[in-house]
Amino acid sequence: MENTTLEHTTQQEQDVKHVGVREQMAFNISALLRDMSYAIFGQIHNFLIDVLRLEPSQIAILPLVQRLWDGINDPLVGAYFDRSAYANEKARRYFKLTALPIAILLVLMFSPFRFSDNATLNTWLHMGFILLCYMPFDPLHSLNGTAFMSYYNSISPNIEERSGIIARSRLFSTFGSAAVGGGLPLFYSLFSDGPEDYAGRARIFLVLAIVIAVGFLIYNWLMHSQVKERIISPPQAKQKIWRIFFGLLKNKMFLILVLSNTIGGIINRGNTDLRLFEHNIGDAGWQTLVGLAGLPALLVATWLWPRLCHRFEKRNIVIGSSAVRWVIRALYLFLGTRTGPFNLTIFNPSLAAKLFMAVFGFLNEIPNAIRGQIYWSMLADSVDFGEYKIGKRNDGVIYTMEGLLGKIFGSIGAASTGIILGFIGFEVGVADQSPRAMRGLFTVPLSIELVSIAASTVPFFFYDLKRDDHARMINEIKIRAELAEEPAEIT
């Protein structure tokens, strides 16, 4: 009789909404401001090229050293987050503790200091200074980010409501990334005098870092004061660290998602888009306008995929959206290499070429956003699956390990930027590029991307957590917690 009552109570929690409009908006704005702090590191290759003036062969050094440090501390941060004692809240306290030091270090890393009048020595000293700041920055940023990501699971016990919350917050996260990724080329177009303008581009990065740091402080205040943790499972005793990591091997869903992400990171197209816009169509600012063309597509994707989840399994939606995106990118590559008004393998500043890029940017973004947003929903589901299998809610390790692998293989993107630029014969700081470089800026990254889309989709064919099974799993987890049963041990 008691079990029946608990099942009824748990089902009631699934049927009601728990998050009001004000709290949802605070979470959305937090997602936007938080992702801006991640997005600026996605532009580190441009800082290295345009401010430090590194050659393509040197660009990989800083990101690879950063990722080595990530590899050391990120798993430990996740284990600390899960292993620490807590009762009524797990993540909220970390927003208050980490906000200010992260904001200060962020500004310092993108400040255009001059350490020596010798240009070569100044470059190496500047890189050393960035790494010195990055040493404390990365574990603090990982701890802060882990706290935020845990809210994907803890903000609501209603899995349908949670899917909608994740969809909207990922939309705002994308806005944050787009504001940085799209703002930089626009600022280049408005406030610098071309590739040779070192001082102008140094000022752009500094102002951008200051604005993002202020936004980061606002995000932490919102999370600490406006957003609630509703679902936590306090440990009855501290876990052994080796058990925390060994538990990941029991989590098939997490391993599949990480494998897909890993493949996508290894087969990485690099970050050469800004060079394509600046040299092939002669307008770096048009990259921002193409990004704006993708915003309606993001709105469509955010509205669409939670509704698709009512009719189709998430795995099938990911596979279908990947297939559609592959076709769109292949058609873009094919038409862009044909002789005519859309040819992007030469210098072509025509309005037809620019509109061609905008149209395909819009078309590409719909399936891309659907797959990207569902990925995070599936990662949240994998936290539930892990708790169901081993009796421990180790969301910290899951999100830090996913983030760590994303950083490691994302560094290949930074490294591959230099490899691609070197392969096609791109010359740093030169306005007029060779025909080989112009063609390569369009064809090489796109060709790599087609392989990446196909290969990274294969693991999803083995993802078999169905919607109805997940709902039953959530109910059982809740009943276990309310009955205070001793969780199963890993054997």
Order of alpha helices (4+ residues) and beta strands (2+ residues): alpha-alpha-alpha-alpha-alpha-alpha-alpha-alpha-alpha-alpha-alpha-alpha-alpha-alpha-alpha-alpha-alpha-alpha
